[in-house]
Amino acid sequence: MAQSTLNTSSNPQAWYEPMLSPEHGIYVVLLVSFLIGAAAAQAWKLTTTLALICAFCGFQAEHPLVMQIKQRRSLKPRFIFWGGLYAVISGGIAIWLYLSYPILL
Protein backbone atom coordinates (compact mmCIF):
# COMPACT_ATOMS: atom_id res chain seq x y z
CA MET A 1 0.00 0.00 0.00
CA ALA A 2 2.87 2.36 0.66
CA GLN A 3 4.11 1.82 -2.89
CA SER A 4 0.85 2.99 -4.41
CA THR A 5 1.19 6.38 -2.72
CA LEU A 6 4.68 6.99 -4.08
CA ASN A 7 4.80 8.96 -7.29
CA THR A 8 7.44 7.33 -9.48
CA SER A 9 6.58 9.16 -12.70
CA SER A 10 9.08 11.74 -13.86
CA ASN A 11 8.16 15.39 -14.03
CA PRO A 12 8.07 16.47 -17.70
CA GLN A 13 8.68 20.09 -16.61
CA ALA A 14 11.87 19.40 -14.62
CA TRP A 15 14.05 22.49 -14.21
CA TYR A 16 17.16 20.75 -15.54
CA GLU A 17 15.62 19.97 -18.94
CA PRO A 18 16.67 22.70 -21.40
CA MET A 19 13.98 24.94 -22.80
CA LEU A 20 14.17 25.34 -26.55
CA SER A 21 11.99 27.59 -28.64
CA PRO A 22 9.37 25.72 -30.68
CA GLU A 23 9.85 28.08 -33.63
CA HIS A 24 11.89 25.86 -35.96
CA GLY A 25 11.94 28.19 -38.95
CA ILE A 26 14.39 30.55 -37.31
CA TYR A 27 16.90 27.71 -36.90
CA VAL A 28 16.99 27.26 -40.68
CA VAL A 29 17.33 31.01 -41.29
CA LEU A 30 20.12 31.26 -38.71
CA LEU A 31 22.06 28.28 -40.02
CA VAL A 32 21.70 29.17 -43.71
CA SER A 33 22.77 32.78 -43.13
CA PHE A 34 25.86 31.63 -41.25
CA LEU A 35 26.73 29.08 -43.92
CA ILE A 36 26.37 31.69 -46.67
CA GLY A 37 28.49 34.14 -44.68
CA ALA A 38 31.20 31.53 -44.10
CA ALA A 39 31.12 30.58 -47.78
CA ALA A 40 31.48 34.23 -48.80
CA ALA A 41 34.38 34.68 -46.38
CA GLN A 42 35.84 31.35 -47.52
CA ALA A 43 36.79 30.57 -43.94
CA TRP A 44 35.29 29.12 -40.80
CA LYS A 45 37.18 30.11 -37.68
CA LEU A 46 36.66 29.77 -33.95
CA THR A 47 35.13 33.25 -33.88
CA THR A 48 32.59 32.17 -36.50
CA THR A 49 31.53 29.27 -34.30
CA LEU A 50 31.34 31.55 -31.27
CA ALA A 51 29.20 34.05 -33.19
CA LEU A 52 26.84 31.21 -34.18
CA ILE A 53 26.58 30.04 -30.56
CA CYS A 54 26.04 33.64 -29.44
CA ALA A 55 23.21 34.17 -31.93
CA PHE A 56 21.61 30.83 -31.05
CA CYS A 57 21.73 31.46 -27.30
CA GLY A 58 20.50 35.03 -27.77
CA PHE A 59 17.50 33.72 -29.64
CA GLN A 60 16.91 30.98 -27.06
CA ALA A 61 17.05 33.49 -24.17
CA GLU A 62 13.90 35.15 -25.43
CA HIS A 63 11.58 32.13 -25.26
CA PRO A 64 11.72 31.30 -21.50
CA LEU A 65 11.44 34.97 -20.58
CA VAL A 66 8.36 35.41 -22.79
CA MET A 67 6.86 32.29 -21.19
CA GLN A 68 7.49 33.80 -17.73
CA ILE A 69 5.82 37.07 -18.74
CA LYS A 70 2.78 35.11 -19.96
CA GLN A 71 2.49 33.44 -16.51
CA ARG A 72 1.86 36.86 -14.91
CA ARG A 73 0.81 35.66 -11.46
CA SER A 74 3.27 32.91 -10.65
CA LEU A 75 7.03 32.96 -10.71
CA LYS A 76 8.51 29.94 -12.49
CA PRO A 77 12.18 29.50 -11.54
CA ARG A 78 12.67 27.18 -14.50
CA PHE A 79 11.91 29.98 -16.95
CA ILE A 80 14.15 32.45 -15.12
CA PHE A 81 17.00 29.93 -14.89
CA TRP A 82 17.05 28.97 -18.57
CA GLY A 83 16.42 32.50 -19.84
CA GLY A 84 19.20 33.80 -17.63
CA LEU A 85 21.62 31.03 -18.58
CA TYR A 86 21.10 31.58 -22.29
CA ALA A 87 21.40 35.35 -21.84
CA VAL A 88 24.64 35.06 -19.84
CA ILE A 89 26.20 32.73 -22.41
CA SER A 90 25.14 34.98 -25.29
CA GLY A 91 26.20 38.17 -23.53
CA GLY A 92 29.55 36.72 -22.45
CA ILE A 93 30.42 35.56 -25.93
CA ALA A 94 29.24 38.89 -27.41
CA ILE A 95 31.45 40.86 -25.01
CA TRP A 96 34.43 38.62 -25.71
CA LEU A 97 33.94 38.98 -29.47
CA TYR A 98 33.60 42.76 -29.12
CA LEU A 99 36.77 43.01 -27.07
CA SER A 100 38.63 40.82 -29.57
CA TYR A 101 37.29 42.61 -32.67
CA PRO A 102 35.88 46.05 -31.72
CA ILE A 103 35.14 46.87 -35.35
CA LEU A 104 32.35 44.27 -35.37
CA LEU A 105 30.05 46.46 -33.31
All heavy atoms as an XYZ file, in Angstrom:
824
protein
N       0.796     -1.184      0.000
C       0.000      0.000      0.000
C       0.848      1.262      0.000
O       0.464      2.260     -0.575
C      -0.898     -0.005      1.211
C      -2.205      0.610      0.891
S      -3.288      0.002      2.064
C      -4.732      0.551      1.921
N       1.995      1.200      0.628
C       2.872      2.359      0.661
C       3.421      2.651     -0.737
O       3.694      3.790     -1.065
C       4.016      2.128      1.629
N       3.591      1.597     -1.547
C       4.111      1.819     -2.892
C       3.107      2.536     -3.784
O       3.484      3.261     -4.674
C       4.498      0.484     -3.534
C       5.775     -0.077     -2.969
C       6.135     -1.371     -3.674
O       5.273     -2.046     -4.208
N       7.410     -1.689     -3.659
N       1.845      2.344     -3.568
C       0.848      2.985     -4.414
C       0.776      4.487     -4.168
O       0.337      5.235     -5.023
C      -0.526      2.352     -4.201
O      -0.943      2.590     -2.868
N       1.227      4.947     -3.005
C       1.193      6.380     -2.715
C       2.424      7.099     -3.236
O       2.427      8.310     -3.334
C       1.063      6.625     -1.206
O       2.189      6.038     -0.551
C      -0.233      6.057     -0.674
N       3.476      6.358     -3.542
C       4.682      6.987     -4.082
C       4.478      7.339     -5.543
O       3.969      6.553     -6.326
C       5.888      6.055     -3.943
C       6.361      5.760     -2.534
C       7.478      4.727     -2.580
C       6.838      7.021     -1.858
N       4.900      8.518     -5.906
C       4.795      8.964     -7.288
C       6.132      8.701     -7.974
O       7.112      9.400     -7.740
C       4.432     10.451     -7.346
C       4.164     10.912     -8.748
O       4.191     10.120     -9.691
N       3.917     12.200     -8.896
N       6.191      7.693     -8.813
C       7.442      7.333     -9.480
C       7.543      7.911    -10.884
O       8.539      7.738    -11.558
C       7.583      5.800     -9.570
O       6.454      5.285    -10.284
C       7.663      5.193     -8.182
N       6.514      8.592    -11.347
C       6.581      9.164    -12.696
C       7.480     10.391    -12.682
O       7.547     11.134    -11.717
C       5.185      9.545    -13.191
O       4.673     10.580    -12.382
N       8.190     10.594    -13.781
C       9.084     11.736    -13.862
C       8.295     12.991    -14.216
O       7.264     12.935    -14.866
C      10.168     11.489    -14.905
O       9.576     11.393    -16.180
N       8.801     14.101    -13.779
C       8.159     15.385    -14.033
C       8.592     15.865    -15.416
O       9.771     16.122    -15.631
C       8.578     16.381    -12.949
C       7.889     17.711    -13.109
O       7.058     17.891    -14.004
N       8.236     18.638    -12.254
N       7.672     16.031    -16.372
C       8.071     16.472    -17.702
C       8.556     17.920    -17.717
O       9.187     18.345    -18.661
C       6.798     16.299    -18.532
C       5.686     16.353    -17.550
C       6.244     15.791    -16.272
N       8.275     18.690    -16.680
C       8.683     20.090    -16.612
C       9.850     20.278    -15.635
O       9.926     21.283    -14.954
C       7.501     20.946    -16.170
C       6.355     20.949    -17.131
C       6.624     21.854    -18.305
O       7.244     22.893    -18.173
N       6.175     21.452    -19.475
N      10.748     19.310    -15.545
C      11.867     19.403    -14.620
C      12.741     20.600    -14.982
O      12.940     20.914    -16.153
C      12.685     18.117    -14.653
N      13.285     21.265    -13.982
C      14.050     22.487    -14.206
C      15.340     22.236    -14.976
O      15.850     23.124    -15.626
C      14.367     23.159    -12.877
C      15.349     22.391    -12.048
C      15.076     21.425    -11.150
C      16.767     22.511    -12.080
N      16.225     20.935    -10.612
C      17.286     21.591    -11.164
C      17.653     23.315    -12.785
C      18.637     21.442    -10.944
C      19.013     23.172    -12.568
C      19.488     22.247    -11.652
N      15.887     21.036    -14.895
C      17.161     20.750    -15.539
C      17.019     20.378    -17.010
O      18.022     20.216    -17.704
C      17.921     19.655    -14.793
C      17.096     18.413    -14.543
C      16.960     17.449    -15.516
C      16.452     18.225    -13.333
C      16.191     16.316    -15.302
C      15.691     17.106    -13.098
C      15.566     16.155    -14.085
O      14.806     15.042    -13.871
N      15.807     20.239    -17.517
C      15.616     19.965    -18.938
C      15.647     21.281    -19.699
O      14.883     22.199    -19.397
C      14.288     19.257    -19.175
C      14.255     17.860    -18.609
C      12.924     17.164    -18.857
O      12.089     17.706    -19.602
O      12.734     16.093    -18.281
N      16.540     21.420    -20.691
C      16.674     22.696    -21.400
C      15.377     23.107    -22.095
O      14.652     22.278    -22.625
C      17.761     22.437    -22.435
C      18.372     21.146    -22.098
C      17.447     20.416    -21.190
N      15.130     24.395    -22.086
C      13.977     24.940    -22.801
C      14.459     25.412    -24.165
O      15.373     26.224    -24.253
C      13.389     26.127    -22.054
C      12.687     25.752    -20.785
S      11.780     27.150    -20.120
C      10.496     27.318    -21.340
N      13.842     24.909    -25.200
C      14.167     25.342    -26.553
C      12.917     25.922    -27.194
O      11.814     25.431    -26.988
C      14.698     24.173    -27.385
C      16.008     23.569    -26.908
C      16.360     22.352    -27.739
C      17.127     24.580    -26.974
N      13.112     26.934    -27.979
C      11.993     27.587    -28.643
C      11.361     26.642    -29.657
O      12.059     25.957    -30.404
C      12.482     28.846    -29.344
O      11.430     29.451    -30.042
N      10.032     26.604    -29.720
C       9.373     25.716    -30.679
C       9.348     26.271    -32.098
O       8.875     25.610    -33.005
C       7.957     25.603    -30.112
C       7.741     26.880    -29.398
C       9.084     27.263    -28.834
N       9.853     27.472    -32.310
C       9.854     28.084    -33.633
C      11.044     27.549    -34.435
O      12.154     28.046    -34.341
C       9.917     29.600    -33.502
C       8.747     30.156    -32.716
C       8.925     31.617    -32.374
O       9.835     32.249    -32.922
O       8.160     32.105    -31.545
N      10.803     26.543    -35.253
C      11.889     25.862    -35.962
C      12.364     26.617    -37.197
O      13.473     26.401    -37.657
C      11.459     24.458    -36.367
C      11.122     23.570    -35.209
N      11.240     23.950    -33.901
C      10.657     22.306    -35.149
C      10.880     22.977    -33.103
N      10.501     21.962    -33.830
N      11.555     27.468    -37.737
C      11.941     28.190    -38.951
C      13.141     29.087    -38.750
O      13.973     29.234    -39.642
N      13.269     29.661    -37.569
C      14.393     30.550    -37.313
C      15.708     29.789    -37.280
O      16.760     30.336    -37.605
C      14.175     31.362    -36.020
C      15.151     32.526    -35.915
C      14.307     30.489    -34.813
C      14.900     33.610    -36.896
N      15.674     28.510    -36.895
C      16.905     27.713    -36.905
C      17.450     27.592    -38.325
O      18.659     27.694    -38.544
C      16.653     26.311    -36.350
C      16.149     26.268    -34.929
C      15.171     25.364    -34.553
C      16.653     27.120    -33.961
C      14.704     25.307    -33.252
C      16.182     27.079    -32.662
C      15.215     26.167    -32.315
O      14.755     26.110    -31.037
N      16.573     27.384    -39.284
C      16.990     27.262    -40.682
C      17.551     28.587    -41.172
O      18.606     28.630    -41.814
C      15.814     26.799    -41.567
C      16.191     26.804    -43.031
C      15.328     25.430    -41.130
N      16.870     29.683    -40.864
C      17.332     31.006    -41.286
C      18.695     31.303    -40.669
O      19.604     31.792    -41.351
C      16.299     32.084    -40.899
C      16.845     33.476    -41.118
C      15.009     31.879    -41.657
N      18.852     31.012    -39.403
C      20.119     31.263    -38.714
C      21.254     30.438    -39.299
O      22.329     30.962    -39.602
C      19.958     30.960    -37.222
C      21.149     31.211    -36.317
C      21.462     32.698    -36.278
C      20.854     30.706    -34.918
N      21.019     29.163    -39.496
C      22.064     28.282    -40.016
C      22.429     28.620    -41.460
O      23.613     28.686    -41.800
C      21.629     26.825    -39.905
C      22.687     25.788    -40.256
C      23.878     25.917    -39.315
C      22.113     24.398    -40.192
N      21.424     28.863    -42.295
C      21.700     29.171    -43.707
C      22.450     30.492    -43.831
O      23.396     30.606    -44.618
C      20.391     29.179    -44.523
C      20.607     29.772    -45.905
C      19.843     27.771    -44.638
N      22.067     31.497    -43.048
C      22.770     32.779    -43.130
C      24.224     32.642    -42.691
O      25.118     33.249    -43.290
C      22.059     33.842    -42.309
O      22.119     33.533    -40.935
N      24.479     31.840    -41.672
C      25.858     31.634    -41.254
C      26.647     30.833    -42.284
O      27.819     31.111    -42.534
C      25.916     30.959    -39.880
C      26.099     31.941    -38.781
C      25.005     32.577    -38.211
C      27.357     32.265    -38.327
C      25.174     33.501    -37.205
C      27.536     33.182    -37.325
C      26.448     33.810    -36.756
N      26.036     29.847    -42.888
C      26.734     29.075    -43.919
C      27.040     29.934    -45.137
O      28.127     29.825    -45.718
C      25.913     27.849    -44.313
C      25.812     26.759    -43.243
C      24.895     25.635    -43.717
C      27.181     26.229    -42.881
N      26.117     30.792    -45.541
C      26.367     31.686    -46.669
C      27.468     32.686    -46.319
O      28.345     32.962    -47.143
C      25.067     32.401    -47.097
C      24.120     31.395    -47.739
C      25.364     33.556    -48.051
C      22.745     31.941    -48.034
N      27.440     33.214    -45.107
C      28.492     34.135    -44.680
C      29.866     33.478    -44.638
O      30.862     34.065    -45.049
N      29.917     32.250    -44.145
C      31.198     31.529    -44.100
C      31.667     31.191    -45.507
O      32.868     31.235    -45.798
C      31.064     30.262    -43.268
N      30.740     30.865    -46.397
C      31.123     30.576    -47.782
C      31.633     31.839    -48.464
O      32.599     31.791    -49.236
C      29.939     29.999    -48.546
N      31.026     32.974    -48.206
C      31.485     34.233    -48.801
C      32.855     34.625    -48.260
O      33.690     35.145    -48.995
C      30.474     35.340    -48.541
N      33.081     34.374    -46.981
C      34.381     34.684    -46.377
C      35.422     33.628    -46.711
O      36.613     33.853    -46.535
C      34.237     34.800    -44.871
N      34.983     32.492    -47.184
C      35.842     31.350    -47.515
C      36.689     30.901    -46.331
O      37.833     30.488    -46.489
C      36.719     31.669    -48.722
C      35.916     31.927    -49.963
C      36.775     32.227    -51.165
O      37.982     32.373    -51.057
N      36.146     32.316    -52.312
N      36.088     31.010    -45.144
C      36.790     30.571    -43.938
C      35.781     30.337    -42.824
O      34.764     31.017    -42.751
C      37.803     31.627    -43.492
N      36.087     29.369    -42.000
C      35.288     29.121    -40.802
C      36.278     29.045    -39.650
O      37.105     28.143    -39.587
C      34.494     27.824    -40.924
C      33.519     27.642    -39.804
C      33.790     27.229    -38.530
C      32.125     27.913    -39.838
N      32.659     27.206    -37.772
C      31.606     27.615    -38.551
C      31.244     28.362    -40.809
C      30.268     27.758    -38.229
C      29.915     28.498    -40.484
C      29.434     28.202    -39.214
N      36.230     30.019    -38.778
C      37.176     30.107    -37.676
C      36.467     29.890    -36.348
O      35.234     29.743    -36.297
C      37.841     31.484    -37.685
C      38.618     31.767    -38.951
C      39.229     33.135    -38.907
C      39.983     33.399    -40.193
N      40.569     34.727    -40.238
N      37.219     29.902    -35.283
C      36.655     29.773    -33.949
C      35.681     30.912    -33.668
O      34.616     30.706    -33.077
C      37.762     29.756    -32.895
C      37.293     29.757    -31.439
C      36.524     28.482    -31.118
C      38.450     29.948    -30.502
N      36.021     32.107    -34.118
C      35.133     33.245    -33.883
C      33.807     33.097    -34.633
O      32.774     33.573    -34.159
C      35.816     34.558    -34.291
O      36.284     34.448    -35.633
C      36.974     34.876    -33.372
N      33.830     32.430    -35.770
C      32.590     32.166    -36.499
C      31.698     31.234    -35.694
O      30.486     31.458    -35.586
C      32.894     31.545    -37.875
O      33.870     32.344    -38.547
C      31.655     31.450    -38.726
N      32.292     30.206    -35.128
C      31.531     29.271    -34.297
C      30.986     29.975    -33.058
O      29.830     29.760    -32.679
C      32.420     28.080    -33.886
O      32.952     27.481    -35.057
C      31.639     27.063    -33.090
N      31.801     30.819    -32.440
C      31.344     31.552    -31.267
C      30.209     32.511    -31.614
O      29.265     32.669    -30.835
C      32.506     32.303    -30.623
C      33.525     31.441    -29.889
C      34.686     32.288    -29.396
C      32.879     30.706    -28.740
N      30.282     33.151    -32.767
C      29.199     34.047    -33.194
C      27.907     33.263    -33.420
O      26.815     33.739    -33.100
C      29.607     34.805    -34.449
N      28.020     32.063    -33.976
C      26.842     31.213    -34.180
C      26.232     30.803    -32.841
O      25.011     30.876    -32.656
C      27.215     29.981    -35.001
C      26.101     28.980    -35.282
C      24.995     29.632    -36.104
C      26.654     27.773    -36.014
N      27.062     30.414    -31.896
C      26.575     30.040    -30.565
C      25.951     31.249    -29.879
O      24.898     31.140    -29.234
C      27.722     29.443    -29.716
C      28.168     28.111    -30.303
C      27.305     29.274    -28.254
C      29.449     27.572    -29.700
N      26.563     32.414    -30.033
C      26.041     33.642    -29.441
C      24.660     33.973    -30.004
O      23.734     34.293    -29.245
C      27.016     34.788    -29.703
S      26.477     36.374    -29.063
N      24.506     33.884    -31.313
C      23.210     34.175    -31.931
C      22.161     33.148    -31.512
O      21.015     33.508    -31.218
C      23.359     34.197    -33.450
N      22.540     31.883    -31.457
C      21.610     30.831    -31.051
C      21.153     31.027    -29.608
O      19.962     30.967    -29.302
C      22.254     29.450    -31.230
C      21.376     28.321    -30.784
C      20.328     27.892    -31.574
C      21.590     27.694    -29.564
C      19.501     26.853    -31.162
C      20.782     26.653    -29.143
C      19.733     26.236    -29.947
N      22.092     31.273    -28.707
C      21.733     31.462    -27.298
C      20.944     32.756    -27.100
O      20.045     32.805    -26.257
C      22.984     31.460    -26.428
S      23.707     29.828    -26.226
N      21.272     33.790    -27.860
C      20.503     35.026    -27.768
C      19.064     34.818    -28.179
O      18.136     35.342    -27.558
N      18.858     34.037    -29.217
C      17.499     33.716    -29.643
C      16.797     32.845    -28.605
O      15.621     33.048    -28.304
C      17.525     33.017    -31.000
C      16.184     32.495    -31.424
C      15.178     33.363    -31.798
C      15.925     31.146    -31.420
C      13.936     32.883    -32.166
C      14.696     30.652    -31.786
C      13.695     31.523    -32.163
N      17.505     31.887    -28.052
C      16.906     30.984    -27.064
C      16.584     31.699    -25.752
O      15.679     31.285    -25.033
C      17.830     29.799    -26.790
C      17.944     28.833    -27.919
C      16.605     28.242    -28.321
O      15.745     27.972    -27.501
N      16.421     28.075    -29.609
N      17.301     32.760    -25.415
C      17.054     33.487    -24.168
C      15.684     34.149    -24.175
O      15.073     34.344    -23.121
C      18.135     34.538    -23.953
N      15.180     34.458    -25.336
C      13.897     35.153    -25.435
C      12.709     34.258    -25.062
O      11.778     34.711    -24.400
C      13.745     35.682    -26.863
C      12.474     36.408    -27.123
C      11.559     35.671    -28.066
O      11.970     34.664    -28.660
O      10.410     36.108    -28.177
N      12.727     33.014    -25.446
C      11.577     32.129    -25.259
C      11.199     31.911    -23.790
O      10.033     32.105    -23.419
C      11.810     30.793    -25.976
C      10.725     29.800    -25.762
N       9.449     29.978    -26.227
C      10.711     28.615    -25.101
C       8.699     28.951    -25.880
N       9.452     28.107    -25.190
N      12.126     31.507    -22.903
C      11.716     31.303    -21.500
C      11.251     32.590    -20.830
O      10.349     32.569    -19.991
C      12.962     30.753    -20.814
C      13.930     30.446    -21.856
C      13.505     31.094    -23.115
N      11.849     33.714    -21.195
C      11.442     34.971    -20.578
C      10.045     35.383    -21.036
O       9.253     35.897    -20.250
C      12.477     36.053    -20.869
C      13.860     35.767    -20.281
C      14.844     36.845    -20.671
C      13.792     35.618    -18.775
N       9.717     35.139    -22.297
C       8.361     35.408    -22.785
C       7.363     34.488    -22.085
O       6.267     34.914    -21.704
C       8.288     35.249    -24.317
C       6.856     35.214    -24.807
C       9.050     36.368    -24.996
N       7.738     33.231    -21.886
C       6.859     32.292    -21.185
C       6.619     32.752    -19.742
O       5.518     32.635    -19.233
C       7.449     30.883    -21.198
C       7.539     30.257    -22.571
S       5.952     30.074    -23.369
C       5.194     28.867    -22.316
N       7.656     33.294    -19.096
C       7.494     33.800    -17.730
C       6.566     35.010    -17.715
O       5.718     35.136    -16.836
C       8.852     34.174    -17.129
C       8.777     34.770    -15.746
C       8.135     33.841    -14.741
O       8.545     32.719    -14.586
N       7.113     34.313    -14.057
N       6.689     35.893    -18.677
C       5.822     37.065    -18.742
C       4.372     36.634    -18.947
O       3.457     37.226    -18.371
C       6.292     38.019    -19.857
C       7.619     38.651    -19.448
C       5.251     39.088    -20.154
C       8.303     39.429    -20.538
N       4.142     35.593    -19.728
C       2.784     35.110    -19.962
C       2.174     34.500    -18.704
O       0.951     34.440    -18.574
C       2.764     34.085    -21.093
C       2.966     34.703    -22.457
C       2.903     33.645    -23.532
C       3.122     34.256    -24.896
N       3.088     33.237    -25.960
N       2.993     34.030    -17.755
C       2.487     33.437    -16.511
C       1.831     34.497    -15.627
O       0.898     34.196    -14.904
C       3.613     32.751    -15.730
C       4.167     31.539    -16.391
C       3.169     30.411    -16.436
O       2.456     30.164    -15.485
N       3.112     29.728    -17.568
N       2.348     35.692    -15.629
C       1.856     36.863    -14.909
C       1.787     36.703    -13.401
O       2.331     37.481    -12.675
C       0.511     37.324    -15.446
C       0.592     37.802    -16.836
C      -0.703     38.373    -17.281
N      -0.602     38.605    -18.726
C      -1.309     39.471    -19.351
N      -2.171     40.205    -18.711
N      -1.164     39.622    -20.650
N       1.073     35.727    -12.904
C       0.814     35.659    -11.463
C       1.772     34.760    -10.700
O       1.894     34.892     -9.494
C      -0.607     35.207    -11.213
C      -1.570     36.202    -11.772
C      -2.971     35.819    -11.492
N      -3.821     36.751    -12.237
C      -4.889     37.289    -11.765
N      -5.295     36.991    -10.574
N      -5.589     38.129    -12.489
N       2.394     33.833    -11.374
C       3.269     32.912    -10.653
C       4.680     32.983    -11.223
O       4.880     33.085    -12.424
C       2.740     31.481    -10.751
O       2.738     31.051    -12.088
N       5.631     32.936    -10.326
C       7.030     32.961    -10.714
C       7.497     31.533    -10.963
O       7.371     30.675    -10.091
C       7.870     33.607     -9.610
C       9.355     33.741     -9.891
C       9.578     34.710    -11.049
C      10.078     34.220     -8.660
N       8.004     31.263    -12.143
C       8.507     29.938    -12.490
C      10.038     30.003    -12.553
O      10.602     30.557    -13.490
C       7.974     29.487    -13.851
C       6.470     29.444    -13.945
C       5.933     28.268    -13.177
C       4.437     28.183    -13.407
N       3.806     27.208    -12.622
N      10.719     29.455    -11.555
C      12.183     29.505    -11.537
C      12.817     28.840    -12.766
O      13.895     29.234    -13.191
C      12.567     28.772    -10.253
C      11.351     28.766     -9.420
C      10.190     28.838    -10.352
N      12.140     27.862    -13.322
C      12.670     27.177    -14.504
C      12.828     28.155    -15.661
O      13.834     28.149    -16.365
C      11.724     26.044    -14.889
C      12.108     25.320    -16.140
C      11.150     24.153    -16.375
N      11.579     23.413    -17.532
C      10.870     23.313    -18.637
N       9.688     23.881    -18.739
N      11.325     22.622    -19.652
N      11.846     29.006    -15.864
C      11.907     29.983    -16.953
C      13.016     31.005    -16.702
O      13.764     31.358    -17.617
C      10.576     30.705    -17.109
C       9.437     29.815    -17.521
C       8.141     30.139    -17.182
C       9.646     28.656    -18.253
C       7.075     29.333    -17.569
C       8.597     27.836    -18.631
C       7.307     28.180    -18.292
N      13.120     31.473    -15.469
C      14.146     32.451    -15.123
C      15.537     31.838    -15.272
O      16.460     32.471    -15.798
C      13.936     32.979    -13.686
C      12.558     33.619    -13.535
C      15.041     33.941    -13.279
C      12.322     34.833    -14.376
N      15.699     30.599    -14.817
C      16.996     29.929    -14.886
C      17.465     29.788    -16.327
O      18.580     30.181    -16.667
C      16.918     28.548    -14.217
C      18.169     27.737    -14.379
C      19.283     28.008    -13.626
C      18.222     26.705    -15.309
C      20.448     27.263    -13.781
C      19.376     25.955    -15.479
C      20.502     26.239    -14.706
N      16.623     29.214    -17.193
C      17.051     28.975    -18.569
C      17.186     30.263    -19.368
O      18.107     30.402    -20.169
C      16.132     27.972    -19.259
C      16.411     26.606    -18.771
C      15.660     25.870    -17.906
C      17.574     25.814    -19.052
N      16.273     24.669    -17.647
C      17.454     24.615    -18.333
C      18.699     26.011    -19.819
C      18.420     23.622    -18.375
C      19.667     25.018    -19.864
C      19.517     23.839    -19.148
N      16.291     31.208    -19.163
C      16.423     32.497    -19.844
C      17.692     33.214    -19.426
O      18.414     33.772    -20.252
N      17.982     33.173    -18.128
C      19.202     33.802    -17.628
C      20.458     33.104    -18.105
O      21.443     33.756    -18.463
N      20.446     31.782    -18.121
C      21.618     31.028    -18.578
C      21.927     31.321    -20.047
O      23.075     31.607    -20.395
C      21.407     29.528    -18.372
C      22.572     28.633    -18.790
C      23.771     28.874    -17.890
C      22.164     27.179    -18.758
N      20.898     31.272    -20.876
C      21.103     31.577    -22.288
C      21.572     33.021    -22.483
O      22.443     33.299    -23.309
C      19.821     31.349    -23.093
C      19.430     29.905    -23.268
C      18.111     29.495    -23.086
C      20.365     28.942    -23.633
C      17.736     28.177    -23.258
C      20.003     27.622    -23.800
C      18.685     27.241    -23.619
O      18.322     25.930    -23.790
N      21.015     33.941    -21.712
C      21.401     35.347    -21.842
C      22.844     35.573    -21.394
O      23.584     36.334    -22.034
C      20.452     36.221    -21.033
N      23.257     34.912    -20.319
C      24.636     35.063    -19.837
C      25.626     34.481    -20.849
O      26.667     35.090    -21.129
C      24.797     34.407    -18.446
C      26.253     34.230    -18.073
C      24.070     35.223    -17.399
N      25.317     33.326    -21.408
C      26.203     32.728    -22.415
C      26.303     33.644    -23.624
O      27.403     33.948    -24.105
C      25.699     31.330    -22.819
C      25.870     30.347    -21.673
C      26.435     30.825    -24.066
C      25.201     29.001    -21.893
N      25.159     34.109    -24.111
C      25.140     34.977    -25.286
C      25.859     36.298    -25.008
O      26.669     36.757    -25.819
C      23.699     35.243    -25.707
O      23.660     36.093    -26.814
N      25.562     36.899    -23.870
C      26.204     38.167    -23.526
C      27.702     38.025    -23.311
O      28.482     38.885    -23.736
N      28.124     36.949    -22.667
C      29.548     36.721    -22.446
C      30.316     36.542    -23.738
O      31.391     37.126    -23.925
N      29.762     35.765    -24.642
C      30.422     35.561    -25.935
C      30.430     36.866    -26.728
O      31.433     37.206    -27.366
C      29.745     34.430    -26.727
C      29.980     33.084    -26.038
C      30.272     34.379    -28.167
C      29.205     31.937    -26.653
N      29.318     37.620    -26.682
C      29.243     38.887    -27.414
C      30.281     39.880    -26.893
O      30.944     40.566    -27.681
C      27.843     39.477    -27.312
N      30.446     39.953    -25.581
C      31.450     40.863    -25.010
C      32.851     40.422    -25.399
O      33.690     41.251    -25.762
C      31.278     40.955    -23.477
C      29.997     41.727    -23.151
C      32.487     41.610    -22.826
C      29.606     41.682    -21.698
N      33.114     39.114    -25.328
C      34.433     38.620    -25.707
C      34.726     38.909    -27.180
O      35.828     39.331    -27.533
C      34.556     37.121    -25.430
C      35.932     36.622    -25.692
C      37.009     36.711    -24.863
C      36.407     35.995    -26.880
N      38.116     36.159    -25.463
C      37.775     35.709    -26.711
C      35.808     35.636    -28.083
C      38.535     35.111    -27.687
C      36.572     35.033    -29.048
C      37.914     34.761    -28.850
N      33.747     38.688    -28.056
C      33.941     38.977    -29.474
C      34.152     40.470    -29.699
O      34.965     40.875    -30.534
C      32.753     38.478    -30.304
C      32.652     36.975    -30.489
C      31.343     36.609    -31.166
C      33.829     36.453    -31.290
N      33.425     41.317    -28.975
C      33.596     42.757    -29.116
C      34.987     43.194    -28.668
O      35.614     44.026    -29.319
C      32.536     43.512    -28.320
C      32.820     44.992    -28.272
C      32.692     45.774    -29.416
C      33.243     45.602    -27.098
C      32.972     47.131    -29.380
C      33.522     46.950    -27.054
C      33.388     47.712    -28.195
O      33.671     49.044    -28.167
N      35.446     42.640    -27.545
C      36.772     43.007    -27.073
C      37.881     42.496    -27.990
O      38.932     43.113    -28.128
C      36.996     42.502    -25.645
C      36.113     43.149    -24.572
C      36.327     42.474    -23.231
C      36.377     44.640    -24.490
N      37.637     41.368    -28.648
C      38.632     40.822    -29.569
C      38.638     41.560    -30.903
O      39.687     41.770    -31.498
C      38.345     39.348    -29.835
O      38.453     38.611    -28.653
N      37.448     41.938    -31.370
C      37.289     42.608    -32.670
C      36.331     43.779    -32.515
O      35.153     43.673    -32.874
C      36.751     41.638    -33.718
C      37.609     40.419    -33.907
C      37.311     39.239    -33.246
C      38.732     40.449    -34.719
C      38.094     38.112    -33.404
C      39.525     39.337    -34.882
C      39.207     38.169    -34.212
O      39.991     37.058    -34.359
N      36.799     44.943    -31.996
C      35.882     46.052    -31.721
C      35.212     46.616    -32.983
O      34.184     47.258    -32.880
C      36.766     47.107    -31.055
C      38.139     46.620    -31.102
C      38.145     45.211    -31.577
N      35.749     46.356    -34.126
C      35.139     46.871    -35.353
C      33.824     46.179    -35.676
O      33.013     46.701    -36.433
C      36.139     46.756    -36.523
C      35.656     47.609    -37.684
C      36.278     45.336    -37.002
C      36.730     48.242    -38.470
N      33.588     45.012    -35.087
C      32.354     44.270    -35.366
C      31.115     45.013    -34.892
O      30.050     44.873    -35.487
C      32.403     42.894    -34.727
C      33.374     41.902    -35.331
C      33.350     40.597    -34.551
C      33.044     41.650    -36.785
N      31.222     45.779    -33.824
C      30.048     46.464    -33.310
C      29.728     47.653    -34.188
O      28.662     48.004    -34.477
C      30.266     46.907    -31.871
C      29.058     47.459    -31.139
C      27.948     46.412    -31.083
C      29.418     47.926    -29.781
